[in-house]
Amino acid sequence: MKKILLTVLFIVLGSIVGFYFWASSSFHDADEYDQIVTFHSDVKSTEDTLSVLTYNIGYLSGMTNNLAVDRKESLFSDNLSKSIELLGTYNFDFIGLQEVDFGASRSFNYNQFDSLGNHLNFHLGAYAVNWDKSYVPFPYFPVKNHFGMMYSGQGILSKMQIVTNSLLILDKPINAPFYYNAFYLDRILQINKVQLGNDTLILMNVHLEAFDQETRELQAGIVLKEFSKWSEDYPVILMGDFNSRPPFASELIRSEKTIEIFLNNPLIGEAISKERYLKNESRFFTFDTATPYERLDYIFYNKNKIRKIDSDVLREAQDISDHLPVWMTFTIIE
């Protein structure tokens, strides 16, 4: 009897270990993580006024993001149609996307990035894969709602010529166990060089850690250093989901340096200024879309090279995602 129990135990342990290594392994070739793809539209001629939008689309799952619920394919197809209709009316020159699926089980294997790029008449798109797993066992229960095969990340859509696309992998959650990090996404900083006539624009797209403040602050420091490397010589736009409230928000959960370190730099501007934000705080909340209660999404720029013209939160996006997008128009300072 003892031998039988030991045999069963070894089989169970072997199965668990086998599943761990299989599920946490990559499903795709790492060479595909930073591709630049060409869509159907021609390159747009450079204009004096440019526009940029940052949008965590939450893989077009609306307010069901990360919930253990049954989802129909129509949820994703409908939200894709809504996003194309909405964003198409604004004709943005650049869009930085976070939580976009390139073909994942949780969103019925849609390549959401390609669909948006083609339907919104962009010239080029730059992939930034940060979550490539054979099987993600989350949400934990019930098993039928697991994400499964995962191929997701960030991306930049551009009407202009993207010259280079590079990825900087940021720290994993330093307080999480190894098995958590094995299935967890990589937080990355995506950096594109874009040709604007005789000028070069640097676009940075980031999605910082959501659950561990210490890790998030470390990641923000790395991003700021990278921003500073480019900002003396080039116009730089840094956009994304920073998963942190502004330090002057009326309802701070706790003191945090994530956004503060950018705002304390006198050469860095932000799409929604402190003065404007405090006049009508709720207008600039970007999360969540059911009942917006905080701002997590930002667009930063270097004031020595870029002049902001206008900006706002695109509240018309409603519940396509659990985040609302932020946009800004600007000019390059010669």
C-alpha positions as CSV (number, residue, x, y, z in Angstrom):
1,M,0.0,0.0,0.0
2,K,2.9,2.3,0.9
3,K,4.5,1.7,-2.5
4,I,1.2,2.5,-4.3
5,L,0.9,5.8,-2.4
6,L,4.5,6.7,-3.2
7,T,3.9,5.9,-6.8
8,V,0.8,8.0,-7.0
9,L,2.6,10.8,-5.2
10,F,5.5,10.7,-7.7
11,I,3.1,10.7,-10.6
12,V,1.2,13.7,-9.2
13,L,4.4,15.7,-8.5
14,G,5.7,14.8,-11.9
15,S,2.6,16.0,-13.5
16,I,2.7,19.3,-11.6
17,V,6.3,19.9,-12.5
18,G,5.7,18.9,-16.1
19,F,2.7,21.3,-16.3
20,Y,4.7,24.1,-14.7
21,F,7.6,23.9,-17.2
22,W,5.3,23.4,-20.2
23,A,2.8,26.1,-19.3
24,S,5.4,28.8,-18.4
25,S,7.3,28.2,-21.6
26,S,7.1,30.5,-24.5
27,F,4.8,29.7,-27.4
28,H,6.5,31.9,-30.0
29,D,10.0,32.7,-31.2
30,A,11.5,35.6,-29.3
31,D,12.7,37.1,-32.6
32,E,9.0,38.0,-33.2
33,Y,8.7,40.2,-30.1
34,D,9.8,43.5,-31.7
35,Q,8.6,43.4,-35.3
36,I,7.7,46.4,-37.4
37,V,4.8,45.6,-39.7
38,T,3.4,47.5,-42.7
39,F,-0.3,48.1,-43.1
40,H,-2.2,49.1,-46.2
41,S,-2.0,52.8,-46.0
42,D,0.9,55.0,-47.4
43,V,3.1,57.1,-45.1
44,K,1.5,60.4,-44.2
45,S,3.3,63.6,-45.0
46,T,4.6,65.5,-42.0
47,E,2.5,68.3,-40.7
48,D,3.2,71.1,-38.1
49,T,0.6,69.8,-35.6
50,L,0.8,66.1,-34.6
51,S,-1.5,64.0,-32.4
52,V,-0.9,61.1,-30.1
53,L,-3.1,58.8,-28.0
54,T,-2.3,56.4,-25.3
55,Y,-4.8,53.6,-24.6
56,N,-4.8,50.5,-22.4
57,I,-7.4,48.6,-24.3
58,G,-7.6,45.8,-21.8
59,Y,-7.6,43.3,-24.7
60,L,-11.0,44.8,-25.6
61,S,-12.6,42.9,-22.7
62,G,-14.4,46.0,-21.2
63,M,-15.0,45.7,-17.5
64,T,-14.5,41.9,-17.5
65,N,-10.7,42.3,-17.5
66,N,-9.1,39.8,-15.1
67,L,-12.5,38.5,-13.9
68,A,-13.3,34.8,-13.9
69,V,-16.3,35.1,-16.2
70,D,-17.5,33.5,-19.4
71,R,-17.0,35.7,-22.4
72,K,-18.5,35.4,-25.9
73,E,-16.6,36.2,-29.0
74,S,-19.1,38.9,-29.8
75,L,-17.8,40.9,-26.8
76,F,-14.4,41.3,-28.6
77,S,-15.7,41.7,-32.1
78,D,-18.2,44.4,-30.9
79,N,-15.5,46.3,-28.9
80,L,-13.2,46.1,-31.8
81,S,-15.8,47.7,-34.1
82,K,-16.5,50.3,-31.5
83,S,-12.9,51.2,-31.1
84,I,-12.4,51.4,-34.9
85,E,-15.4,53.7,-35.3
86,L,-14.4,56.0,-32.4
87,L,-10.7,56.3,-33.1
88,G,-11.3,56.6,-36.8
89,T,-13.1,59.9,-36.3
90,Y,-10.0,61.5,-34.6
91,N,-7.4,60.4,-37.1
92,F,-4.5,60.3,-34.6
93,D,-1.0,60.3,-36.0
94,F,0.3,57.9,-33.3
95,I,-1.4,55.5,-30.9
96,G,0.4,53.7,-28.1
97,L,-1.5,50.6,-27.0
98,Q,-1.2,48.5,-23.8
99,E,-2.8,45.1,-23.1
100,V,-3.3,44.4,-26.8
101,D,-3.6,40.7,-27.8
102,F,-1.7,39.5,-30.9
103,G,-3.5,36.1,-30.9
104,A,-4.5,34.8,-27.4
105,S,-7.0,32.2,-26.3
106,R,-8.7,34.7,-23.9
107,S,-9.7,36.9,-26.8
108,F,-10.6,34.2,-29.3
109,N,-7.2,34.5,-31.1
110,Y,-7.9,37.9,-32.7
111,N,-4.8,39.8,-33.7
112,Q,-6.2,43.1,-32.3
113,F,-3.1,45.1,-33.2
114,D,-3.2,44.2,-36.9
115,S,-7.0,44.8,-37.0
116,L,-6.7,48.3,-35.5
117,G,-3.7,49.2,-37.7
118,N,-5.4,48.2,-40.9
119,H,-8.9,49.5,-40.2
120,L,-7.6,52.8,-38.8
121,N,-5.4,53.4,-41.9
122,F,-2.0,53.5,-40.2
123,H,1.2,53.0,-42.2
124,L,3.2,51.0,-39.8
125,G,2.9,49.2,-36.5
126,A,5.6,48.2,-34.0
127,Y,5.0,45.1,-31.9
128,A,6.2,44.8,-28.3
129,V,5.4,41.4,-26.9
130,N,5.6,41.1,-23.1
131,W,3.4,38.0,-22.4
132,D,4.2,34.8,-24.3
133,K,3.1,31.7,-22.4
134,S,1.9,28.3,-23.5
135,Y,-0.8,28.4,-20.8
136,V,-1.7,31.0,-18.1
137,P,-3.7,29.4,-15.3
138,F,-5.4,32.7,-14.3
139,P,-8.0,33.6,-13.1
140,Y,-7.4,30.7,-10.8
141,F,-10.9,29.4,-10.4
142,P,-12.9,28.0,-12.2
143,V,-10.4,26.4,-14.5
144,K,-12.7,26.9,-17.5
145,N,-12.0,30.6,-17.3
146,H,-8.2,30.3,-17.4
147,F,-6.6,32.7,-20.0
148,G,-4.8,29.7,-21.6
149,M,-2.4,30.4,-24.4
150,M,-1.1,33.9,-24.1
151,Y,0.4,36.2,-26.8
152,S,0.0,39.8,-25.8
153,G,1.8,43.1,-25.1
154,Q,2.1,46.7,-26.2
155,G,2.3,48.3,-29.6
156,I,2.7,51.6,-31.4
157,L,0.7,52.5,-34.5
158,S,2.2,55.3,-36.7
159,K,1.1,57.2,-39.8
160,M,4.8,58.1,-40.2
161,Q,7.9,56.1,-40.8
162,I,9.1,54.0,-37.9
163,V,12.9,53.6,-38.2
164,T,13.6,51.4,-35.2
165,N,11.7,49.4,-32.5
166,S,13.4,48.3,-29.3
167,L,12.3,46.8,-26.0
168,L,13.7,47.3,-22.6
169,I,12.6,44.6,-20.1
170,L,11.9,46.0,-16.6
171,D,12.2,44.4,-13.2
172,K,9.8,41.6,-12.3
173,P,7.8,42.0,-9.0
174,I,10.6,41.8,-6.4
175,N,8.2,40.6,-3.7
176,A,6.5,37.9,-5.6
177,P,7.4,34.1,-5.5
178,F,9.2,32.5,-8.4
179,Y,6.2,30.6,-9.6
180,Y,4.1,33.7,-9.8
181,N,6.8,35.5,-11.9
182,A,7.1,32.4,-14.1
183,F,3.6,33.0,-15.5
184,Y,3.5,36.8,-15.1
185,L,3.9,39.2,-18.0
186,D,7.2,41.1,-18.5
187,R,6.8,44.9,-17.9
188,I,8.6,46.6,-20.8
189,L,9.5,50.0,-22.1
190,Q,9.0,50.1,-25.9
191,I,11.1,52.7,-27.8
192,N,10.5,53.8,-31.4
193,K,12.4,56.2,-33.5
194,V,10.0,57.9,-36.0
195,Q,11.2,59.9,-39.0
196,L,9.4,63.3,-39.4
197,G,10.9,64.9,-42.4
198,N,14.3,66.2,-41.1
199,D,13.3,65.5,-37.5
200,T,13.4,62.3,-35.5
201,L,10.7,61.8,-32.8
202,I,11.2,59.3,-30.0
203,L,8.0,57.5,-28.9
204,M,8.1,55.5,-25.7
205,N,5.3,53.2,-24.6
206,V,5.2,51.7,-21.2
207,H,2.9,49.6,-18.9
208,L,4.2,49.6,-15.3
209,E,3.7,47.1,-12.6
210,A,0.2,47.1,-11.2
211,F,0.3,45.3,-7.8
212,D,3.7,45.9,-6.2
213,Q,4.5,49.6,-5.5
214,E,8.2,49.0,-4.7
215,T,8.7,47.4,-8.0
216,R,6.7,50.0,-9.8
217,E,8.8,52.8,-8.4
218,L,12.0,51.0,-9.4
219,Q,10.6,50.6,-12.9
220,A,9.6,54.3,-13.1
221,G,13.2,55.3,-12.2
222,I,14.6,53.2,-15.0
223,V,12.1,54.7,-17.5
224,L,13.0,58.2,-16.4
225,K,16.7,57.5,-17.0
226,E,16.0,56.2,-20.4
227,F,13.8,59.2,-21.2
228,S,16.6,61.5,-20.1
229,K,19.1,59.8,-22.4
230,W,17.1,60.9,-25.4
231,S,15.5,64.1,-24.3
232,E,18.5,66.4,-24.8
233,D,18.8,65.7,-28.5
234,Y,15.3,64.6,-29.6
235,P,11.7,65.4,-29.0
236,V,10.4,62.6,-26.8
237,I,6.9,61.4,-26.0
238,L,6.5,59.0,-23.1
239,M,3.0,57.5,-22.8
240,G,1.3,54.6,-21.2
241,D,-0.4,53.0,-18.2
242,F,1.7,53.9,-15.1
243,N,-0.7,52.3,-12.6
244,S,-0.3,55.2,-10.2
245,R,-2.3,58.2,-9.2
246,P,-0.8,61.7,-9.5
247,P,0.9,62.8,-6.3
248,F,-1.5,65.7,-6.0
249,A,-4.7,63.6,-6.3
250,S,-7.2,64.4,-3.6
251,E,-7.6,60.7,-2.6
252,L,-4.1,59.2,-2.3
253,I,-4.0,55.7,-1.1
254,R,-0.4,56.1,0.0
255,S,2.6,58.2,-0.8
256,E,4.3,57.1,-4.0
257,K,7.1,58.3,-6.2
258,T,6.1,56.8,-9.5
259,I,4.6,59.9,-11.1
260,E,6.3,62.4,-8.8
261,I,9.8,61.8,-10.2
262,F,8.6,62.8,-13.7
263,L,6.7,65.9,-12.5
264,N,9.6,67.1,-10.4
265,N,11.8,67.3,-13.5
266,P,11.5,70.9,-14.7
267,L,12.2,69.9,-18.3
268,I,9.3,67.4,-18.4
269,G,5.7,68.4,-19.2
270,E,2.5,66.3,-18.9
271,A,-0.6,66.3,-21.1
272,I,-2.9,67.2,-18.2
273,S,-1.3,69.8,-16.0
274,K,-1.7,69.8,-12.2
275,E,-3.6,73.1,-12.3
276,R,-6.0,71.8,-14.9
277,Y,-6.5,68.5,-13.2
278,L,-7.3,70.0,-9.8
279,K,-10.0,72.3,-11.3
280,N,-12.1,69.3,-12.2
281,E,-10.4,66.1,-11.0
282,S,-13.1,63.6,-12.0
283,R,-12.9,64.8,-15.6
284,F,-9.4,63.3,-16.0
285,F,-9.9,60.0,-14.3
286,T,-9.0,57.1,-16.6
287,F,-9.9,54.1,-14.5
288,D,-12.2,52.3,-14.3
289,T,-14.8,52.9,-17.0
290,A,-17.8,51.7,-15.0
291,T,-17.3,54.4,-12.3
292,P,-14.1,56.3,-13.0
293,Y,-12.3,57.1,-9.7
294,E,-8.6,57.6,-10.4
295,R,-6.1,58.5,-13.1
296,L,-3.5,55.9,-14.1
297,D,-2.7,56.9,-17.7
298,Y,-0.3,59.7,-18.8
299,I,1.6,61.4,-21.7
300,F,4.9,63.0,-20.8
301,Y,7.1,65.1,-23.1
302,N,10.3,67.1,-23.0
303,K,9.5,70.8,-23.0
304,N,12.7,71.8,-24.7
305,K,11.7,70.0,-27.9
306,I,7.9,69.8,-27.8
307,R,5.1,72.3,-27.3
308,K,1.8,71.0,-26.2
309,I,-1.3,72.4,-27.9
310,D,-4.2,70.6,-26.4
311,S,-5.1,67.4,-24.5
312,D,-7.9,65.5,-22.8
313,V,-9.3,62.2,-21.7
314,L,-11.3,60.5,-24.5
315,R,-14.4,59.8,-22.4
316,E,-16.4,58.7,-25.5
317,A,-14.5,55.4,-25.4
318,Q,-16.8,54.4,-22.5
319,D,-16.5,50.7,-21.7
320,I,-14.5,49.3,-24.6
321,S,-11.8,48.8,-22.0
322,D,-11.6,49.3,-18.3
323,H,-9.3,52.3,-19.0
324,L,-10.1,55.5,-20.8
325,P,-7.5,56.8,-23.3
326,V,-5.6,60.1,-23.1
327,W,-4.7,62.2,-26.2
328,M,-2.5,65.2,-26.9
329,T,-1.8,67.5,-29.9
330,F,1.7,69.0,-30.1
331,T,4.3,70.6,-32.3
332,I,8.1,70.1,-32.6
333,I,10.2,73.0,-31.4
334,E,12.9,73.7,-34.0
